[in-house]
Amino acid sequence: MPAPVPALRPRRALQRSAARLGIYAFLLTTALFFLAPLYVMLVTSFKTMDEIRAGQLFALPAAPTLEPWRVAWSEVCAGVSCEGIRVGFWNSVAIVVPSTVLPIAIGALNGYALSLWRPRGAEWLFGVLLLGAFIPVQVMIYPLVKLLAALGLFSSLPGIVAVHTVFSMPVMTLLFRNHFLAVPVELFKAARVDGAGFWRIFGQLMLPLATPMIVVAAIMQLTGVWNDYVLGLVFAGHEQQPMTVQLNNVINTTTGERQYNVNMAATILTSLVPLAVYFLSGRWFLRGIAAGAVKG
């Protein structure tokens, strides 16, 4: 009777364990690489200038202080104004709220119409909208400046909101069109048989089903508008400068000693809103992305 062949399972299990350890090591190294600047910014924002001058970049603060955060919020100079970045924060809030609600509402309506009702020329219209996503923003700045100036909206809150709304239309429409294409068409037909029209189906059936995609669109639009610098600098005007523009002015305004702890605190304050949105809505983001990737 021939001898049994040795099982290869232990060797394969060992190989899988080694591969898994390699993947974990790579992911950990990558995470540390990206988290290192954030760690430096955070610990520096709690240090005094004497500690910073000591040159121990990665050391924890010996005597943590919140004074840099207070100065960054209410006293730091951005150009000739020394009111802190709180002014830019509320300007950003005033820009972000309508620039998030309006594009989502219009994009959901566009996606609903192009996916289920399919009016004449819908494919051409959708192609034109997608084409707008590939045009660089910088190419459109000068024509938009001339157009908004002619309409009397340049350097105003409605002007910057309109710009963000226009530039977000291709992506918002694509997201909601793909999501509504994944909805069983039988639901739409049943609603039509029951006598529901365009707006009733949209408001009572499709929007509740699109909650995950609405969250995804809100996360993308909110973070994109909040982090924007170029459009805010060009179109918002001096009175509505967003937080990113004021942060640039804070960093580049130097009178006497450069306060690195205040600069780091101002930078973290500027990024707190996008970080909070991602941490609080992460599971909704993944669920919405998966739901909108069923059909193209």
MARKEVEX-779056 format. One record per residue (C-alpha): x, y negated, z; chain; residue number from 1; residue in one letter. Coordinates in Angstrom, 2 decimals. Example, Ala and Ser with C-alpha at 12.3 -4.5 7.8 and 13.67 -1.06 7.14 Angstrom:
REM residues 2
+---------+---------+---------+--------+-----+--------+
:       u :       v :       w : chaine : num : residu :
+---------+---------+---------+--------+-----+--------+
:   12.30 :    4.50 :    7.80 :      A :   1 :      A :
:   13.67 :    1.06 :    7.14 :      A :   2 :      S :
+---------+---------+---------+--------+-----+--------+
//
This chain:
REM residues 296
+---------+---------+---------+--------+-----+--------+
:       u :       v :       w : chaine : num : residu :
+---------+---------+---------+--------+-----+--------+
:    0.00 :    0.00 :    0.00 :      A :   1 :      M :
:    1.59 :   -3.34 :   -1.07 :      A :   2 :      P :
:    2.50 :   -5.88 :    1.58 :      A :   3 :      A :
:    0.08 :   -8.85 :    1.87 :      A :   4 :      P :
:    1.10 :  -12.13 :    0.26 :      A :   5 :      V :
:    1.98 :  -14.78 :    2.89 :      A :   6 :      P :
:   -0.69 :  -17.43 :    3.24 :      A :   7 :      A :
:    0.16 :  -20.86 :    1.85 :      A :   8 :      L :
:   -2.29 :  -22.72 :    4.03 :      A :   9 :      R :
:    0.22 :  -23.77 :    6.74 :      A :  10 :      P :
:    2.54 :  -25.25 :    4.11 :      A :  11 :      R :
:   -0.29 :  -27.09 :    2.38 :      A :  12 :      R :
:   -1.58 :  -28.38 :    5.70 :      A :  13 :      A :
:    1.92 :  -29.62 :    6.52 :      A :  14 :      L :
:    2.15 :  -31.39 :    3.16 :      A :  15 :      Q :
:   -1.23 :  -33.04 :    3.68 :      A :  16 :      R :
:   -0.17 :  -34.20 :    7.14 :      A :  17 :      S :
:    3.05 :  -35.68 :    5.77 :      A :  18 :      A :
:    1.14 :  -37.47 :    2.99 :      A :  19 :      A :
:   -1.36 :  -38.81 :    5.50 :      A :  20 :      R :
:    1.41 :  -40.09 :    7.75 :      A :  21 :      L :
:    3.00 :  -41.78 :    4.75 :      A :  22 :      G :
:   -0.27 :  -43.50 :    3.87 :      A :  23 :      I :
:   -0.77 :  -44.66 :    7.45 :      A :  24 :      Y :
:    2.80 :  -45.96 :    7.60 :      A :  25 :      A :
:    2.30 :  -47.88 :    4.35 :      A :  26 :      F :
:   -1.01 :  -49.38 :    5.51 :      A :  27 :      L :
:    0.46 :  -50.34 :    8.88 :      A :  28 :      L :
:    3.48 :  -52.00 :    7.23 :      A :  29 :      T :
:    1.23 :  -53.90 :    4.83 :      A :  30 :      T :
:   -1.04 :  -55.04 :    7.67 :      A :  31 :      A :
:    1.93 :  -56.25 :    9.70 :      A :  32 :      L :
:    3.28 :  -58.09 :    6.67 :      A :  33 :      F :
:    0.05 :  -60.03 :    6.20 :      A :  34 :      F :
:   -0.62 :  -60.54 :    9.92 :      A :  35 :      L :
:    2.85 :  -61.88 :   10.73 :      A :  36 :      A :
:    2.18 :  -65.44 :    9.44 :      A :  37 :      P :
:   -1.14 :  -65.55 :   11.30 :      A :  38 :      L :
:    0.60 :  -64.43 :   14.49 :      A :  39 :      Y :
:    3.27 :  -67.12 :   14.12 :      A :  40 :      V :
:    0.63 :  -69.78 :   13.51 :      A :  41 :      M :
:   -1.38 :  -68.67 :   16.54 :      A :  42 :      L :
:    1.47 :  -68.53 :   19.06 :      A :  43 :      V :
:    2.96 :  -71.78 :   17.74 :      A :  44 :      T :
:   -0.35 :  -73.58 :   18.22 :      A :  45 :      S :
:   -0.21 :  -72.82 :   21.96 :      A :  46 :      F :
:    3.43 :  -73.89 :   22.46 :      A :  47 :      K :
:    4.83 :  -77.24 :   23.46 :      A :  48 :      T :
:    7.28 :  -78.98 :   21.16 :      A :  49 :      M :
:   10.14 :  -78.18 :   23.55 :      A :  50 :      D :
:    9.46 :  -74.46 :   23.12 :      A :  51 :      E :
:    9.19 :  -74.80 :   19.35 :      A :  52 :      I :
:   12.55 :  -76.60 :   19.20 :      A :  53 :      R :
:   14.10 :  -73.64 :   21.05 :      A :  54 :      A :
:   13.74 :  -71.68 :   17.81 :      A :  55 :      G :
:   12.11 :  -68.51 :   19.16 :      A :  56 :      Q :
:    9.60 :  -68.12 :   16.35 :      A :  57 :      L :
:    7.97 :  -64.84 :   17.41 :      A :  58 :      F :
:    8.14 :  -65.38 :   21.17 :      A :  59 :      A :
:    4.92 :  -65.79 :   23.12 :      A :  60 :      L :
:    4.39 :  -69.24 :   24.66 :      A :  61 :      P :
:    5.92 :  -69.50 :   28.11 :      A :  62 :      A :
:    3.40 :  -72.13 :   29.21 :      A :  63 :      A :
:    0.35 :  -71.93 :   26.91 :      A :  64 :      P :
:   -1.45 :  -75.22 :   26.34 :      A :  65 :      T :
:   -4.62 :  -76.24 :   24.52 :      A :  66 :      L :
:   -3.43 :  -79.80 :   24.02 :      A :  67 :      E :
:   -2.42 :  -79.21 :   20.34 :      A :  68 :      P :
:   -5.93 :  -77.94 :   19.63 :      A :  69 :      W :
:   -7.53 :  -80.98 :   21.24 :      A :  70 :      R :
:   -5.28 :  -83.35 :   19.32 :      A :  71 :      V :
:   -5.89 :  -81.48 :   16.04 :      A :  72 :      A :
:   -9.64 :  -81.64 :   16.49 :      A :  73 :      W :
:  -10.10 :  -85.22 :   17.62 :      A :  74 :      S :
:   -6.91 :  -87.32 :   17.40 :      A :  75 :      E :
:   -4.52 :  -86.18 :   14.66 :      A :  76 :      V :
:   -3.97 :  -88.62 :   11.80 :      A :  77 :      C :
:   -5.04 :  -87.74 :    8.26 :      A :  78 :      A :
:   -3.61 :  -90.60 :    6.25 :      A :  79 :      G :
:   -4.63 :  -93.86 :    7.89 :      A :  80 :      V :
:   -7.51 :  -92.31 :    9.84 :      A :  81 :      S :
:   -6.74 :  -90.79 :   13.26 :      A :  82 :      C :
:  -10.05 :  -89.14 :   14.09 :      A :  83 :      E :
:   -8.86 :  -85.53 :   13.84 :      A :  84 :      G :
:  -10.15 :  -82.90 :   11.46 :      A :  85 :      I :
:  -13.61 :  -82.81 :   13.05 :      A :  86 :      R :
:  -14.74 :  -85.29 :   10.38 :      A :  87 :      V :
:  -13.61 :  -82.91 :    7.65 :      A :  88 :      G :
:  -15.31 :  -80.02 :    9.45 :      A :  89 :      F :
:  -18.73 :  -81.64 :    9.37 :      A :  90 :      W :
:  -18.12 :  -82.78 :    5.79 :      A :  91 :      N :
:  -17.40 :  -79.17 :    4.85 :      A :  92 :      S :
:  -20.58 :  -78.02 :    6.61 :      A :  93 :      V :
:  -22.61 :  -80.61 :    4.70 :      A :  94 :      A :
:  -21.08 :  -79.39 :    1.42 :      A :  95 :      I :
:  -21.18 :  -75.64 :    2.13 :      A :  96 :      V :
:  -24.83 :  -75.30 :    3.19 :      A :  97 :      V :
:  -26.50 :  -76.60 :    0.00 :      A :  98 :      P :
:  -23.66 :  -75.23 :   -2.16 :      A :  99 :      S :
:  -24.45 :  -71.76 :   -0.81 :      A : 100 :      T :
:  -28.26 :  -71.84 :   -0.71 :      A : 101 :      V :
:  -28.83 :  -73.35 :   -4.15 :      A : 102 :      L :
:  -26.50 :  -71.03 :   -6.15 :      A : 103 :      P :
:  -27.91 :  -67.94 :   -4.42 :      A : 104 :      I :
:  -31.50 :  -69.00 :   -5.12 :      A : 105 :      A :
:  -30.81 :  -69.84 :   -8.76 :      A : 106 :      I :
:  -28.56 :  -66.82 :   -9.30 :      A : 107 :      G :
:  -31.15 :  -64.45 :   -7.81 :      A : 108 :      A :
:  -33.81 :  -65.94 :  -10.06 :      A : 109 :      L :
:  -31.57 :  -65.65 :  -13.12 :      A : 110 :      N :
:  -30.60 :  -62.07 :  -12.32 :      A : 111 :      G :
:  -34.24 :  -61.10 :  -11.73 :      A : 112 :      Y :
:  -35.39 :  -62.59 :  -15.02 :      A : 113 :      A :
:  -32.52 :  -61.16 :  -17.07 :      A : 114 :      L :
:  -32.77 :  -57.65 :  -15.61 :      A : 115 :      S :
:  -36.52 :  -56.96 :  -15.42 :      A : 116 :      L :
:  -38.41 :  -59.47 :  -17.56 :      A : 117 :      W :
:  -35.79 :  -59.74 :  -20.33 :      A : 118 :      R :
:  -37.01 :  -62.83 :  -22.22 :      A : 119 :      P :
:  -36.06 :  -63.33 :  -25.86 :      A : 120 :      R :
:  -32.34 :  -64.03 :  -26.15 :      A : 121 :      G :
:  -31.63 :  -62.70 :  -22.63 :      A : 122 :      A :
:  -28.47 :  -60.85 :  -23.69 :      A : 123 :      E :
:  -27.09 :  -63.93 :  -25.43 :      A : 124 :      W :
:  -27.86 :  -66.11 :  -22.42 :      A : 125 :      L :
:  -26.19 :  -63.62 :  -20.10 :      A : 126 :      F :
:  -23.13 :  -63.53 :  -22.38 :      A : 127 :      G :
:  -22.87 :  -67.33 :  -22.32 :      A : 128 :      V :
:  -23.11 :  -67.34 :  -18.52 :      A : 129 :      L :
:  -20.36 :  -64.74 :  -18.25 :      A : 130 :      L :
:  -18.21 :  -66.72 :  -20.66 :      A : 131 :      L :
:  -18.33 :  -69.59 :  -18.18 :      A : 132 :      G :
:  -16.65 :  -67.38 :  -15.57 :      A : 133 :      A :
:  -13.51 :  -67.14 :  -17.74 :      A : 134 :      F :
:  -13.10 :  -70.87 :  -18.37 :      A : 135 :      I :
:  -10.49 :  -72.35 :  -16.00 :      A : 136 :      P :
:  -11.86 :  -74.87 :  -13.56 :      A : 137 :      V :
:   -9.08 :  -77.30 :  -14.39 :      A : 138 :      Q :
:  -10.22 :  -77.48 :  -18.02 :      A : 139 :      V :
:  -13.68 :  -78.68 :  -16.98 :      A : 140 :      M :
:  -12.62 :  -81.30 :  -14.44 :      A : 141 :      I :
:  -12.25 :  -84.28 :  -16.79 :      A : 142 :      Y :
:  -15.54 :  -83.71 :  -18.68 :      A : 143 :      P :
:  -17.37 :  -83.27 :  -15.39 :      A : 144 :      L :
:  -15.83 :  -86.46 :  -14.00 :      A : 145 :      V :
:  -17.11 :  -88.41 :  -17.02 :      A : 146 :      K :
:  -20.54 :  -86.75 :  -16.84 :      A : 147 :      L :
:  -21.04 :  -87.31 :  -13.11 :      A : 148 :      L :
:  -19.77 :  -90.89 :  -13.39 :      A : 149 :      A :
:  -22.34 :  -91.54 :  -16.14 :      A : 150 :      A :
:  -25.07 :  -90.08 :  -13.93 :      A : 151 :      L :
:  -23.93 :  -92.06 :  -10.88 :      A : 152 :      G :
:  -23.11 :  -88.90 :   -8.89 :      A : 153 :      L :
:  -19.33 :  -89.04 :   -8.87 :      A : 154 :      F :
:  -17.70 :  -89.17 :   -5.40 :      A : 155 :      S :
:  -20.95 :  -88.25 :   -3.69 :      A : 156 :      S :
:  -22.38 :  -85.31 :   -1.77 :      A : 157 :      L :
:  -24.94 :  -84.41 :   -4.49 :      A : 158 :      P :
:  -22.14 :  -84.53 :   -7.06 :      A : 159 :      G :
:  -19.84 :  -82.05 :   -5.31 :      A : 160 :      I :
:  -22.81 :  -79.75 :   -4.55 :      A : 161 :      V :
:  -23.81 :  -79.82 :   -8.24 :      A : 162 :      A :
:  -20.25 :  -78.96 :   -9.29 :      A : 163 :      V :
:  -20.05 :  -75.97 :   -6.93 :      A : 164 :      H :
:  -23.49 :  -74.80 :   -8.06 :      A : 165 :      T :
:  -22.55 :  -74.92 :  -11.75 :      A : 166 :      V :
:  -19.26 :  -73.08 :  -11.30 :      A : 167 :      F :
:  -20.87 :  -70.34 :   -9.20 :      A : 168 :      S :
:  -23.70 :  -69.53 :  -11.64 :      A : 169 :      M :
:  -21.89 :  -66.84 :  -13.70 :      A : 170 :      P :
:  -20.83 :  -64.76 :  -10.69 :      A : 171 :      V :
:  -24.12 :  -65.18 :   -8.82 :      A : 172 :      M :
:  -26.14 :  -64.19 :  -11.88 :      A : 173 :      T :
:  -23.92 :  -61.14 :  -12.51 :      A : 174 :      L :
:  -24.24 :  -59.94 :   -8.91 :      A : 175 :      L :
:  -28.02 :  -60.16 :   -8.78 :      A : 176 :      F :
:  -28.56 :  -58.84 :  -12.30 :      A : 177 :      R :
:  -26.56 :  -55.70 :  -11.48 :      A : 178 :      N :
:  -28.42 :  -55.31 :   -8.21 :      A : 179 :      H :
:  -31.88 :  -55.62 :   -9.75 :      A : 180 :      F :
:  -30.92 :  -53.19 :  -12.53 :      A : 181 :      L :
:  -30.34 :  -50.59 :   -9.80 :      A : 182 :      A :
:  -33.88 :  -51.03 :   -8.43 :      A : 183 :      V :
:  -36.23 :  -48.28 :   -9.71 :      A : 184 :      P :
:  -38.20 :  -49.78 :  -12.58 :      A : 185 :      V :
:  -41.28 :  -47.89 :  -11.36 :      A : 186 :      E :
:  -41.58 :  -50.35 :   -8.47 :      A : 187 :      L :
:  -41.67 :  -53.24 :  -10.90 :      A : 188 :      F :
:  -44.21 :  -51.54 :  -13.14 :      A : 189 :      K :
:  -46.42 :  -50.64 :  -10.17 :      A : 190 :      A :
:  -46.43 :  -54.26 :   -9.05 :      A : 191 :      A :
:  -47.37 :  -55.34 :  -12.56 :      A : 192 :      R :
:  -50.24 :  -52.86 :  -12.63 :      A : 193 :      V :
:  -51.49 :  -54.25 :   -9.31 :      A : 194 :      D :
:  -51.71 :  -57.67 :  -10.94 :      A : 195 :      G :
:  -48.62 :  -59.32 :   -9.43 :      A : 196 :      A :
:  -46.98 :  -61.98 :  -11.54 :      A : 197 :      G :
:  -43.44 :  -63.26 :  -11.98 :      A : 198 :      F :
:  -43.14 :  -65.24 :   -8.75 :      A : 199 :      W :
:  -45.07 :  -62.84 :   -6.51 :      A : 200 :      R :
:  -42.93 :  -59.87 :   -7.55 :      A : 201 :      I :
:  -39.81 :  -61.95 :   -7.04 :      A : 202 :      F :
:  -40.73 :  -63.27 :   -3.60 :      A : 203 :      G :
:  -42.52 :  -60.30 :   -2.06 :      A : 204 :      Q :
:  -40.73 :  -57.34 :   -3.65 :      A : 205 :      L :
:  -37.35 :  -58.14 :   -5.14 :      A : 206 :      M :
:  -35.93 :  -60.60 :   -2.62 :      A : 207 :      L :
:  -36.51 :  -58.29 :    0.40 :      A : 208 :      P :
:  -34.82 :  -55.47 :   -1.52 :      A : 209 :      L :
:  -31.88 :  -57.76 :   -2.32 :      A : 210 :      A :
:  -30.95 :  -58.56 :    1.29 :      A : 211 :      T :
:  -27.52 :  -56.81 :    1.14 :      A : 212 :      P :
:  -26.69 :  -58.60 :   -2.10 :      A : 213 :      M :
:  -27.80 :  -61.93 :   -0.66 :      A : 214 :      I :
:  -25.37 :  -61.40 :    2.21 :      A : 215 :      V :
:  -22.56 :  -60.55 :   -0.23 :      A : 216 :      V :
:  -23.31 :  -63.62 :   -2.34 :      A : 217 :      A :
:  -23.45 :  -65.82 :    0.76 :      A : 218 :      A :
:  -20.08 :  -64.53 :    1.98 :      A : 219 :      I :
:  -18.43 :  -65.06 :   -1.41 :      A : 220 :      M :
:  -19.94 :  -68.49 :   -1.98 :      A : 221 :      Q :
:  -19.43 :  -69.77 :    1.56 :      A : 222 :      L :
:  -15.78 :  -68.76 :    1.73 :      A : 223 :      T :
:  -15.11 :  -69.99 :   -1.81 :      A : 224 :      G :
:  -16.61 :  -73.42 :   -1.18 :      A : 225 :      V :
:  -15.09 :  -73.75 :    2.29 :      A : 226 :      W :
:  -11.59 :  -72.87 :    1.04 :      A : 227 :      N :
:  -11.85 :  -75.07 :   -2.05 :      A : 228 :      D :
:   -9.37 :  -77.90 :   -2.34 :      A : 229 :      Y :
:   -9.25 :  -79.12 :   -5.94 :      A : 230 :      V :
:  -12.96 :  -79.73 :   -6.49 :      A : 231 :      L :
:  -13.35 :  -81.32 :   -3.06 :      A : 232 :      G :
:  -10.42 :  -83.62 :   -3.72 :      A : 233 :      L :
:  -11.70 :  -84.74 :   -7.13 :      A : 234 :      V :
:  -15.48 :  -84.87 :   -6.74 :      A : 235 :      F :
:  -16.29 :  -85.31 :   -3.04 :      A : 236 :      A :
:  -15.03 :  -88.84 :   -2.64 :      A : 237 :      G :
:  -13.33 :  -90.39 :    0.38 :      A : 238 :      H :
:  -16.38 :  -90.30 :    2.66 :      A : 239 :      E :
:  -17.14 :  -86.61 :    2.01 :      A : 240 :      Q :
:  -13.63 :  -85.14 :    2.00 :      A : 241 :      Q :
:  -13.84 :  -81.46 :    3.06 :      A : 242 :      P :
:  -11.71 :  -79.91 :    5.77 :      A : 243 :      M :
:   -9.10 :  -78.54 :    3.35 :      A : 244 :      T :
:   -8.38 :  -81.99 :    1.93 :      A : 245 :      V :
:   -8.07 :  -83.48 :    5.40 :      A : 246 :      Q :
:   -5.78 :  -80.61 :    6.43 :      A : 247 :      L :
:   -3.47 :  -81.44 :    3.54 :      A : 248 :      N :
:   -3.44 :  -85.07 :    4.65 :      A : 249 :      N :
:   -2.67 :  -84.00 :    8.23 :      A : 250 :      V :
:    0.26 :  -81.82 :    7.19 :      A : 251 :      I :
:    1.72 :  -84.45 :    4.86 :      A : 252 :      N :
:    1.24 :  -87.40 :    7.26 :      A : 253 :      T :
:    4.48 :  -87.83 :    9.20 :      A : 254 :      T :
:    5.05 :  -90.60 :   11.73 :      A : 255 :      T :
:    8.00 :  -89.88 :   13.98 :      A : 256 :      G :
:    8.31 :  -86.25 :   15.12 :      A : 257 :      E :
:    6.44 :  -83.63 :   13.10 :      A : 258 :      R :
:    4.08 :  -81.85 :   15.48 :      A : 259 :      Q :
:    4.19 :  -78.26 :   14.30 :      A : 260 :      Y :
:    1.91 :  -77.03 :   17.08 :      A : 261 :      N :
:   -0.80 :  -79.52 :   16.09 :      A : 262 :      V :
:   -0.40 :  -78.63 :   12.41 :      A : 263 :      N :
:   -0.79 :  -74.92 :   13.19 :      A : 264 :      M :
:   -3.86 :  -75.56 :   15.35 :      A : 265 :      A :
:   -5.43 :  -77.65 :   12.58 :      A : 266 :      A :
:   -4.72 :  -74.89 :   10.06 :      A : 267 :      T :
:   -6.36 :  -72.21 :   12.23 :      A : 268 :      I :
:   -9.37 :  -74.44 :   12.88 :      A : 269 :      L :
:   -9.78 :  -74.84 :    9.13 :      A : 270 :      T :
:   -9.78 :  -71.08 :    8.57 :      A : 271 :      S :
:  -12.00 :  -70.09 :   11.51 :      A : 272 :      L :
:  -15.29 :  -70.22 :    9.60 :      A : 273 :      V :
:  -14.28 :  -67.83 :    6.76 :      A : 274 :      P :
:  -12.67 :  -65.47 :    9.27 :      A : 275 :      L :
:  -15.78 :  -65.45 :   11.44 :      A : 276 :      A :
:  -18.01 :  -64.81 :    8.43 :      A : 277 :      V :
:  -15.95 :  -61.82 :    7.30 :      A : 278 :      Y :
:  -15.72 :  -60.29 :   10.75 :      A : 279 :      F :
:  -19.43 :  -60.70 :   11.49 :      A : 280 :      L :
:  -20.71 :  -59.60 :    8.07 :      A : 281 :      S :
:  -18.18 :  -56.99 :    6.99 :      A : 282 :      G :
:  -20.55 :  -54.01 :    6.94 :      A : 283 :      R :
:  -23.17 :  -55.97 :    4.99 :      A : 284 :      W :
:  -20.51 :  -56.99 :    2.49 :      A : 285 :      F :
:  -19.50 :  -53.38 :    1.79 :      A : 286 :      L :
:  -23.11 :  -52.24 :    1.59 :      A : 287 :      R :
:  -24.02 :  -55.00 :   -0.88 :      A : 288 :      G :
:  -20.98 :  -54.38 :   -3.08 :      A : 289 :      I :
:  -21.84 :  -50.68 :   -3.28 :      A : 290 :      A :
:  -25.48 :  -51.45 :   -4.08 :      A : 291 :      A :
:  -24.55 :  -53.84 :   -6.88 :      A : 292 :      G :
:  -22.07 :  -51.47 :   -8.52 :      A : 293 :      A :
:  -24.56 :  -48.83 :   -9.62 :      A : 294 :      V :
:  -25.29 :  -50.24 :  -13.07 :      A : 295 :      K :
:  -23.56 :  -52.75 :  -15.29 :      A : 296 :      G :
+---------+---------+---------+--------+-----+--------+
//
